[in-house]
Amino acid sequence: MARRGRSAWGAWAVVALAGVLVWAVMHGHDGGASADATASPSASGAHAVAGHPSPSASASGSWYTGSYDPSQFAAQVRARAHEAGVDPQLVMAVLYNEDYKPHDPAFERSWLKLKPTASLGVANMHEATFDQVKQGRPFASRSWLELPDDPDLAIRAEAWYLHDLAAQLPAHHVPALTTDELLALGYNTGPGNMRAFARGVALGPQAQQYLDTTRSNWEKAGKAIAI
């Protein structure tokens, strides 16, 4: 899709942003990783994925070229999931779950001016969560504000957050939910709710919607990482 002129972009952004904010209010949440994560720092790995560097900026200074599909980051998902020791299909499914709003970096920065507590990046992570997850990790020096411009960093933080959530799961949980489903729920609703769901506490409407979305995206995520 061709880029719009500055004045046209401004008008489109206002309309689109209003629509996204309405969606967020109607669906009762502002994106993925909640702010009550409990990090368990320990990691290794270089900043760049060997053989798969972060997507280079376009001529406009952004990786975003007018459209986005999580499958375009399959290489980064596989590499970062391996680094964090989590299921790459889960990492990809969460990216599909969080693909409900535009991830144009300029759009996200505009949204942040209206809602300073917004989530950022392709994995929709809140600032407090990112700041906890990065502790003791190779990306500890990175800033949450970099997430819109660096999908690889966003995916890396997502993968390590899922790793931290996995460390908080009880050894045994209700059979109605798989481990990956519980981790996806934890990503959306926080570790406390995740542990409650693992014990058998009934899911609320928001959690049930996220679970349904995860299940509907699961096969697509598997195909994406197999590319």
N, C-alpha and C positions, 0 to 999 in steps of 0.2 A: 504494500500500500504506500503511495507516495506521501511524503511528509507535507503537512499543511503549512501555510504561511503563519507568521507569528500571531496576527490578529485572528485568523481562523482557528488556530490552535487554542487561543485563549477562550474563545466562545465555546468550542467543543469541550474543553477541559471543565468549564463551569457546569455545563449540562451533564457531562459524564460523571463528574465528581458528585454532583447532587444525587444522581442515580445510585452510585455506589454507597453513599452514606445512607440513603433510604434502605438499600438492601441490607446493610449492616445492622441498622436498627430493627428491621423486620425479622432478621435471623438471630438477633440477640447476641452477636459477638463480633469482634473486630479482627478476626484472623486467627492464625495458628497458635504458636507457642505462647502459653500464658506466662505470667510474670512470677509464679510461685515455684519455679524450678529449683531443684536441689542438685547442684553439680557435684560430681565426684571426680575431681581433676586427675587425669593421668592420660598421657597421649604421646604419640611420636608421629613424625611425618613432616615433610617440607611444606612450605606455603603453596607452591605450585604443584599440580598433579603431573607427575612424570609422563610426558608424552601427550598430556591433555591440559594445556594451560587454560587459565580463565579466558572466556571469550573476549577477544580484543574489541576495543571501542570502535564504533563506526565513525564515519567522517563527522557525524554530529556530536561525537564524544560519548555515545551510549552504545551498549550491546543491543539495545532494543531497536528493531527496524520496522515497527508498525504492527507486528503480530508476535505471538509467543505460544509455544507448545512445550510442556515440560520434557517431552521426548528429545528435544534438541540438546538437552544436557545429560543424556544417558551416560556418556563417558565419565562426567564428573560425579554423577550419582553412584556409579559402580566403584569408582576410586575412593570417594569419601565414605561410602558405606563400608568398604573393606577396611579403611583406616580406622573407623570407629567400631568395627566389629558388629555391625547391624545388618539386617536384611535389606539389600538394595531395592527389592520390590516394595518394601515398606516405605523407604525414603522416596521412591518415585510416586507411590500412591499418595503420600502426604502432599507432594508438589501438585498433583492433580486436584487433591482436595482444596488446596489453597489457591487454585487458579480461578477464583470467582471474581476477582477484580483486576483492573489493568495493572500491569507491572512495569509500565513505562517509568523509568527513574524520575523524569520531570513531573509526571503525574503524582508519584508517591511523595515527592518533596512538596508539591502544592497541597496535597492532602494533609501532610504533617503540619503545615502552617495553620490549618483549620482544626486539627486534632493532634496535639503534641504527644498524646499517648498511643498513637496509631502503631500498627505493626508494619515492618518494612521488609523488603526483599521478596524473592520468589517463594520463600517458605513462610512469609508472614510472621516474623519474630518480633516480640516486644523487647524494648531496651533492657529491662531488668533481667530477662531471661538470657539474652545474649551476653550481658556482662557477667552473669554467673557461669554460663557454659564455657566461656573463653578462658577462665582462670586456670593457669597451669598448662595451657595448651599452646601449640605453636602459633596460633593466631591471637594470642593474648594481647598483643599490641594494637590490634585492629579495632576500629570504631564501629558501633552499631549503625552510624550514619553512612557507612560505606556499603551497606547491604544492597541498596537499590542498584548501585553501579557494578556490583561484583556478585553475579549469581553463584560462582564457585564458593565464595565465602559464605553465602547464605545457605547453600547445600551442605557445606562442611559443618556449620553451626547446627543445622537441623539434625544431621547424622549424629553428632556428639550429644545433642540433647536427648535424642532417642536412646543413645547408649546410657545416659545418666538415668533416664526413666526406667530402663530395663533393670538397672541395679536396685531400683526401689520396689520392684514387683515382688509379691510374696512367692514363696517356693511353689505353692499350689493355689490355683484359682478356679473359679467356676468354669465348667466345661463349655458353657454357652458362648464364651468369648475366647478367641485364640490369643496367644501372646501378642502377636502383631496388632490385632484389633485393640487390645488393651493399651498398647503403646501409642497407637494413633489417637485413642481417646485421651490418653495422658498428654499428648502433644497439644490437643485442643483445649482440654479442661483443667489440666494441671495434675501433678502427681498425687495429691490428696484424693481427688475424685477418682483417679485411676485405681488407686488401692481399694477404695470403697467399692468400685465396680467389680474388682477382682474378688472381693468377698461376697458379692451377690447383691449389692445394693442396686435397686432399679435405676435405669438410665432416665434422665429427664429428657424433655423434648429436644433440646439443643444437642445433647450427647447422642441421642438416638438418631438424629438427622446426620450427625457427623459419622456415626457408625455405618448408616445406610450408604452414605457417600463413599466411604472407604471401601465397602464391599462392592459397590458398583464400579469403582475405579480399579479394583484389584487386578482383574485380568488385563486391562489396558496397560497398567503399570508393568506387569510381567512381560508383555510384548515389547514395551518401550525399552526396557533394559536389555532385552535379547538382541536388539538391533546391532 
